[in-house]
Amino acid sequence: MKPSVTELIGMLDKPALMKWANKIGLEGIRLDEYRKKVMNSGTSLHKQIEDYFLHQKPFIDAEYFRKFQEFMKDKEIISIETKVETDYFNGRYDVKIKYNNLIYICDFKSNHKAVYFENKLQLVSYRMAEGCDKIAIISIPDFAFMQIDIEDFTPYEQIMINLSNIYTLKKQL
């Protein structure tokens, strides 16, 4: 069975994440509770976006829905929640859109302020499976569009291929 993009990226060391977790802990916040709260709110809004795309169902929060509608004014949905697969891994991207005559594969991220290495790997992986012109993050709930400009995708693609090979070798041990 092929690993998922998430499993492969999960094999990487993430020192910034450790610093963040330490900061949260020093503030007296339990990491498990914080993650659960953030994941639930992000998943909920993510689900509302999906429900709107599939069934034209408005969001629960009118302000978020207004922001979403404003964001979508100049974008065309090509596909949503699409499963993809390569020889090395499988995954699922959130949305593929047409914007400024370019095709983007995008991932919704809750309260995202920066683009991290792992984000690039994730989106490049989806691009490997299903071509597009550009990749981007859509930060929710503010619906900020964060285009990721990569001149040469090859190193990112090679990292994912090598992570897949390492994953496979580990399974054989």
Buried (B, 14 or more C-beta within 10 A) or exposed (E): EBBBBEBBBEEEEBEEEEEEBEEBEEEEEEEEEBEEEEEEBBEBBBEBBBBBBEEEEBBEBEEBBEBBEEBBEEBEEBEBEBEBEBEBBBBBBBBBBBBEEEBBBBBBBBEBEEBBEBBBBBBBBBBBBBEBEBBBBBBBBEBBBBBBEBEEBEEBBEBBBEBBEEBEEEEEE
